[in-house]
Amino acid sequence: MPLLRYLAVPSLVAALVVAPAQTQSSATLAVVGEDGTSRTFTAADLSALPQAEVRTREADSSTVIFRGPALRELMTRVGAPAGRDLRGPAMTLAVLAEAADNYRVGYMLAEIDEQFGAKSVIVAITQNGQPLPSRDGPFRIVVAGEEHRARWIRQLTTLRLVRLGKGS
């Protein structure tokens, strides 16, 4: 009987390793506004939005091209202020990105807005014209110009518009 217990474990591990977390066709991204307004986007929905491109260089000097909608575009769709409305108290708004493994990263709304930081931040859905590798996708935040990629959140599941300093 103990031998059977040991044989069952490797097959369970193999099943866990082989099974992808979520295929791109079934994957969804939740985008939540500060007031609770919520939208769910599929890969097809994200593909239908205006696309932006971020080109990066890998350590081996190869070029990688990521494509997807701008993070700013998605946040506008859940009521994030823009233009003259992005001032005063709105300057404390941030986008909290959350991954399947509970990794979280914050981006100030002003840093991704054209009139302030204009930092190119996209929700990548493709890499070199192909769906993202399963370890990174189905959705990933890519930030142009950042050498240290700690803010390039993989396996993105949720974007939330939050106000910093609330209650302090």
Secondary structure, DSSP 4 states (H G I P E B T S, - for coil): -HHHHHHHHHHHHHHHHHS-S--TTT-EEEEE-TTS-EEEEEHHHHHHSPPEEEEEE-TTS-EEEEEE-BHHHHHHTTT---GGGSSGGGGGEEEEEEETTS-EEEEETGGGSTTTT---EEEE-EETTEEPPTTT-S-EEEETT-SSGGG--SSEEEEEEEETTTT-
